[in-house]
Each structure stands twice: as structure tokens, then as C-alpha cells.
Amino acid sequence: METPELLTTPPVTHLVYIPFILFIGIVIGFVIGRKAGMRAGEAEYLGGYDGDEDLLD
């Protein structure tokens, strides 16, 4: 009896392109999240804030 195609071992290329796709997703998520944070006024937590808090009061 032959094993179904879904249960076979994945090719070795999975070890390359799955982490690559995850890395690209993390980078895109960081960029989109940073832009959203800056729009929400929370840029000081994301490294995009250049002001001094004492001057704001």
C-alpha cells in the first residue's frame, strides 16, 4: 500500500523558505506596527520619538 502524498516527508527546501517567509512577515509586521504606533502617538516606545517629555508639560 502506498502512502498518501500528504503524509510524505516535506522537501529540504522547507528548511530554507519557511524561515525566510516568517522573517519577511516579522519585518513587514514591525514596519506596519511602527507606522500605526506613530499615528497613535506612542512613537516614544518604538524609537521614533525625538522630543523631551519635560518640554511637553
C-alpha positions as CSV (number, residue, x, y, z in Angstrom):
1,M,0.0,0.0,0.0
2,E,1.4,3.4,-1.0
3,T,1.5,6.3,1.5
4,P,-0.7,9.3,0.7
5,E,1.1,12.4,-0.6
6,L,0.0,14.5,2.4
7,L,1.9,12.2,4.8
8,T,5.3,12.2,3.0
9,T,8.3,14.0,4.3
10,P,8.5,17.6,3.1
11,P,11.3,18.6,0.8
12,V,14.5,20.0,2.2
13,T,13.7,23.4,0.7
14,H,11.1,23.8,3.5
15,L,14.0,24.4,5.9
16,V,15.0,27.4,3.8
17,Y,11.8,29.1,2.6
18,I,9.6,28.7,5.7
19,P,12.0,30.7,8.0
20,F,12.5,33.2,5.1
21,I,8.8,33.8,4.9
22,L,8.5,34.1,8.7
23,F,11.3,36.6,8.7
24,I,9.7,38.7,5.9
25,G,6.4,38.6,7.9
26,I,8.1,39.8,11.1
27,V,9.8,42.7,9.2
28,I,6.5,43.7,7.5
29,G,4.6,43.5,10.8
30,F,7.2,45.6,12.5
31,V,7.1,48.3,9.8
32,I,3.3,48.4,9.8
33,G,3.1,48.3,13.6
34,R,5.6,51.2,13.9
35,K,3.6,53.3,11.5
36,A,0.4,52.6,13.4
37,G,2.1,53.4,16.7
38,M,3.4,56.7,15.4
39,R,0.0,57.6,14.2
40,A,-1.4,56.7,17.6
41,G,1.1,59.0,19.4
42,E,3.0,56.2,21.0
43,A,6.2,56.6,19.0
44,E,8.4,57.1,22.0
45,Y,8.1,53.4,22.8
46,L,9.1,52.5,19.2
47,G,12.2,54.6,18.8
48,G,10.6,57.3,16.6
49,Y,10.3,59.9,19.3
50,D,12.9,62.7,19.4
51,G,11.4,65.1,21.9
52,D,11.8,65.6,25.6
53,E,8.9,64.8,27.9
54,D,9.8,67.8,30.2
55,L,9.2,70.2,27.4
56,L,5.7,68.9,26.7
57,D,4.3,70.0,30.1
